């Protein structure tokens, strides 16, 4: 991915994070934390002081859509290039910074934003850009994906157990919010681990080969 294209993705993301953080600070300081803490939409009444929080949330959602479109276009182009060259796609490790969007989930950004933690995997994928996909690489990739899915499945099992015992000591709304968060984290874990483990497997074997030589 070209450097200018990366700037077009990363810089608006940083701006969204800053504006979202400022709007949360404003809501907590001057608007009784409205729209920051869980809000009952059935009893919600609009207030002009809600505008900063609403605007920053909408702006962030627009950015997420823009990000998905950009990543989709890049993915299509990269897939065509992969078929021609038999090498991994070329991306910048700096895209791993998009993983910091996951922290928005802790400050009222919505449970689905925890999925962004998986974007830290772009750092390791970028480190392996333009790598020849030989037989050993494909074996490592399959092994990494299998281990990542096992880890995500473990989180899902924990989530199911949490559903069974959580109802006895917490409300249903809090319970379902926690379940949504755990599911989002399991997805992020699968995305991140598949790239991280592939990087570790490939470099550990490469180091072993160099040691033998």
C-alpha positions as CSV (number, residue, x, y, z in Angstrom):
1,X,0.0,0.0,0.0
2,X,1.4,3.4,-1.0
3,X,2.5,5.8,1.7
4,X,0.0,8.5,0.6
5,X,-2.9,6.0,0.8
6,X,-1.8,5.0,4.3
7,X,-1.9,8.6,5.4
8,X,-5.4,9.0,4.0
9,X,-6.5,6.1,6.2
10,X,-4.5,6.7,9.4
11,X,-4.7,10.5,9.7
12,X,-8.6,10.6,9.6
13,X,-8.6,7.8,12.1
14,X,-6.4,9.8,14.5
15,X,-8.7,12.8,14.1
16,X,-11.8,10.6,14.9
17,X,-10.1,9.3,18.0
18,X,-9.3,12.8,19.2
19,X,-12.7,14.2,18.5
20,X,-14.4,11.2,20.1
21,X,-12.2,11.6,23.2
22,X,-13.0,15.3,23.4
23,X,-16.7,14.7,23.1
24,X,-16.6,12.1,25.9
25,X,-14.7,14.5,28.1
26,X,-17.3,17.2,27.3
27,X,-20.2,14.9,28.1
28,X,-18.7,13.7,31.4
29,X,-17.7,17.2,32.5
30,X,-20.7,19.3,31.3
31,X,-23.5,16.9,30.3
32,X,-23.8,14.4,33.1
33,X,-22.2,11.7,31.0
34,X,-25.2,11.4,28.7
35,X,-24.6,9.0,25.8
36,X,-21.4,7.9,27.4
37,X,-22.9,5.6,30.0
38,X,-25.5,3.1,28.7
39,X,-28.6,5.0,27.5
40,X,-32.2,3.8,27.4
41,X,-33.3,4.9,24.0
42,X,-36.9,4.5,24.8
43,X,-36.8,7.3,27.4
44,X,-34.1,9.3,25.8
45,X,-34.8,13.0,25.1
46,X,-32.6,15.1,22.8
47,X,-30.6,17.9,24.3
48,X,-28.4,20.4,22.4
49,X,-25.5,19.4,24.7
50,X,-25.7,15.9,23.1
51,X,-24.6,17.3,19.7
52,X,-20.8,16.9,20.2
53,X,-21.2,13.2,21.2
54,X,-23.7,12.5,18.4
55,X,-21.5,14.2,15.8
56,X,-18.3,12.4,16.9
57,X,-20.1,9.0,16.9
58,X,-21.6,9.5,13.4
59,X,-18.2,10.7,12.2
60,X,-16.5,7.7,13.6
61,X,-19.1,5.4,11.9
62,X,-18.6,7.1,8.6
63,X,-14.8,6.6,9.0
64,X,-15.3,2.9,9.7
65,X,-17.4,2.6,6.5
66,X,-14.7,4.5,4.6
67,X,-12.0,2.2,6.2
68,X,-13.9,-0.9,5.2
69,X,-14.3,0.3,1.6
70,X,-10.6,1.2,1.3
71,X,-9.5,-2.2,2.8
72,X,-12.0,-4.0,0.5
73,X,-10.6,-2.3,-2.6
74,X,-7.0,-3.0,-1.5
75,X,-7.8,-6.6,-0.7
76,X,-9.3,-7.2,-4.2
77,X,-6.2,-5.7,-5.8
78,X,-3.9,-7.7,-3.5
79,X,-5.6,-10.9,-4.3
80,X,-5.1,-10.5,-8.0
81,X,-1.4,-9.7,-7.3
82,X,-1.1,-12.7,-5.1
83,X,-2.3,-15.0,-7.8
84,X,0.2,-13.6,-10.3
85,X,3.3,-13.6,-8.0
86,X,2.5,-16.3,-5.4
87,X,3.7,-13.8,-2.7
88,X,1.9,-12.3,0.2
89,X,0.2,-8.9,-0.1
90,X,2.2,-5.8,0.5
91,X,0.9,-3.6,3.3
92,X,2.6,-1.3,5.8
93,X,3.1,-2.4,9.4
94,X,1.9,1.0,10.4
95,X,-1.7,-0.1,9.7
96,X,-1.3,-2.0,13.0
97,X,-2.0,1.3,14.7
98,X,-5.6,0.9,13.7
99,X,-5.8,-1.6,16.5
100,X,-5.9,1.2,19.0
101,X,-9.5,1.9,17.9
102,X,-10.3,-1.2,20.1
103,X,-9.8,0.9,23.2
104,X,-12.8,3.0,22.2
105,X,-14.9,0.2,23.4
106,X,-13.8,0.9,27.0
107,X,-15.0,4.5,26.8
108,X,-18.5,4.0,25.5
109,X,-17.7,3.4,21.8
110,X,-19.8,0.3,21.5
111,X,-19.0,-3.3,22.1
112,X,-18.3,-4.0,18.4
113,X,-15.3,-1.7,18.5
114,X,-13.4,-4.3,20.5
115,X,-13.0,-6.2,17.1
116,X,-10.5,-3.4,16.1
117,X,-8.0,-5.0,18.5
118,X,-7.6,-7.6,15.8
119,X,-6.1,-4.9,13.5
120,X,-2.9,-5.1,15.5
121,X,-2.3,-8.1,13.4
122,X,-1.6,-5.8,10.4
123,X,1.7,-5.0,12.1
124,X,2.9,-8.6,11.7
125,X,1.3,-9.1,8.3
126,X,3.2,-6.0,7.2
127,X,6.4,-7.5,8.4
128,X,5.8,-10.4,6.1
129,X,4.8,-8.4,3.0
130,X,5.9,-9.9,-0.3
131,X,6.9,-13.2,1.3
132,X,7.1,-16.2,-1.1
133,X,4.2,-18.5,-0.3
134,X,6.0,-21.8,-0.6
135,X,4.9,-25.1,0.9
136,X,6.4,-24.4,4.3
137,X,4.8,-21.0,4.4
138,X,1.4,-22.5,3.7
139,X,1.8,-25.1,6.4
140,X,2.7,-22.4,8.9
141,X,-0.3,-20.4,7.8
142,X,-2.7,-23.3,8.3
143,X,-1.1,-24.1,11.7
144,X,-1.4,-20.5,12.8
145,X,-5.0,-20.2,11.7
146,X,-5.9,-23.4,13.5
147,X,-4.3,-22.2,16.7
148,X,-6.0,-18.8,16.4
149,X,-9.4,-20.5,16.0
150,X,-8.8,-22.7,18.9
151,X,-8.0,-19.7,21.1
152,X,-11.1,-17.9,19.9
153,X,-13.2,-21.0,20.4
154,X,-11.9,-21.2,24.0
155,X,-13.1,-17.6,24.6
156,X,-16.5,-18.5,23.2
157,X,-16.7,-21.5,25.5
158,X,-15.9,-19.3,28.5
159,X,-18.6,-16.9,27.2
160,X,-21.2,-19.7,27.2
161,X,-20.2,-20.7,30.7
162,X,-20.5,-17.0,31.8
163,X,-24.0,-16.9,30.4
164,X,-25.0,-19.9,32.6
165,X,-23.6,-18.5,35.9
166,X,-23.7,-14.7,35.2
167,X,-27.4,-14.3,35.5
168,X,-27.2,-15.1,39.3
169,X,-25.1,-12.1,40.1
170,X,-25.7,-9.5,37.4
171,X,-28.6,-8.0,35.5
172,X,-29.6,-9.3,32.0
173,X,-28.6,-6.1,30.3
174,X,-25.1,-6.1,31.8
175,X,-24.9,-9.8,31.1
176,X,-25.6,-9.5,27.4
177,X,-23.3,-6.5,27.1
178,X,-20.5,-8.6,28.6
179,X,-21.4,-11.5,26.2
180,X,-21.2,-9.1,23.2
181,X,-17.8,-7.8,24.4
182,X,-16.4,-11.4,24.8
183,X,-17.6,-12.4,21.4
184,X,-16.0,-9.3,19.8
185,X,-12.8,-10.0,21.7
186,X,-12.8,-13.6,20.4
187,X,-13.1,-12.4,16.8
188,X,-10.3,-9.9,17.4
189,X,-8.2,-12.6,19.0
190,X,-8.6,-14.9,16.0
191,X,-7.6,-12.1,13.6
192,X,-4.6,-11.0,15.6
193,X,-3.3,-14.5,16.5
194,X,-3.5,-15.8,12.9
195,X,-1.0,-13.1,11.8
196,X,1.2,-13.1,14.9
197,X,1.6,-16.9,15.1
198,X,2.3,-17.0,11.3
199,X,5.1,-14.4,11.8
200,X,6.5,-16.3,14.8
201,X,6.4,-19.7,13.1
202,X,8.0,-18.4,10.0
203,X,10.8,-16.5,11.7
204,X,11.5,-19.2,14.3
205,X,12.0,-21.8,11.4
206,X,14.1,-19.3,9.5
207,X,16.3,-18.7,12.6
208,X,16.6,-22.5,13.0
209,X,17.7,-22.9,9.4
210,X,20.3,-20.1,9.8
211,X,21.6,-21.7,13.0
212,X,22.0,-25.1,11.2
213,X,24.0,-23.4,8.5
